[in-house]
Amino acid sequence: MAKTVTDPLRFRERVASRIEQLHDQTTELFTALDRGGSFREDRWDRPGGGGGVSRMLADGATFEKAGVNRSTVEGVLSPPLAQRIGAHTTASEPSRFFVTGVSLVAHPRSPMVPTVHLNVRYFEITGPLGEPVDAWFGGGTDLTPTYPFPGDASHFHRALKSACDRHDPAFYARFKTWCDHYFVNTHRDEERRGVGGIFFDNLRTGESGLSLERLLEFIGDVGSVLPEAYAPIVERRRDAPYGERERRFQLARRGRYVEFNLVHDRGTLFGLSTGARIDSVLMSLPPLAAWDSAPAYPPGSFEAELLAMLEPRDWAEL
């Protein structure tokens, strides 16, 4: 683990405290953006160690469903699962893990307002005797529109680039490309889930010359980016008119969202593999979705334009 952290236990506590702050700030943001709904809070314990706080807004004025969860859990990590998540460990025996993070998924009621996802997390592995073995940060945020507003995608990406540039000018391009190739339904002819954002994992001490302390600052900026990156989009689109056709397409796109999260998402697979609270693991799923059989959209339709928007491009420069 990072030798720049002189007190690993103290660093854990500081990261968990920052995660708690981000959880509260994000809850406050989406309560204000909804303009009517409120979050229900559930606290839970994990049998293997740790627990979390799940907050859910359902049937709100702006959001049909929004979940903001945080957790701090620990337990035993099998060698195959350690390898799957990219841990630097060669032990043939199970090791122990500690992970803390916050995650958000918000599904708007209006198809004119895009869905947004964000998560940041810290992962630590110790050996059989409690010795530090590995530690890293991961996370990201991405935008999933139903209606083709290119300006919204550009606004979102410019805010992310600004947040990344404060820490390393190379971060945005690198993490954007990572996101472009992560949120992909490979079983759907490489169809992207949305217009991307940034995604990163396994950021360890020494990354771009940054210590774990500096990476924690970066994680804090990513976790705090939505007031700038997403809130103006909601305010701009919340009252735009729409009809049954737009709503039907929204449900179809939500179906693709569900497919990615259940088939490909690493976070979902990790949660299911470690006995996490199932309702928290699956909080990203929308309340309603639909699956059309081999849909075809005529050229020039808003549906066809939206699908064309999903192809990666340099949104921050548009």
Secondary structure, 3 states (H helix, E strand, C coil): CCCCCCCHHHHHHHHHHHHHHHHHHHHHHHHHHHCCCCCEEEEEECCCCEEEEEEEEECCCCEEEEEEEEEEEEEEECHHHHHHCCCCCCCCCCEEEEEEEEEEEEEECCCCCCEEEEEEEEEEEECCCCCEEEEEEEEEEEEECCCCCHHHHHHHHHHHHHHHHCCCCCHHHHHHHHHHCCCEEHHHCCEECCCEEEEEEEECCCECCECHHHHHHHHHHHHCCHHHHCHHHHHHHCCCCCCHHHHHHHHHHHHHHHHHHHHCCHHHHHHHHCCCCHHHHCCCCCCCCCCCCCCCCCCCCHHHHHHHHCCCCCHHHC
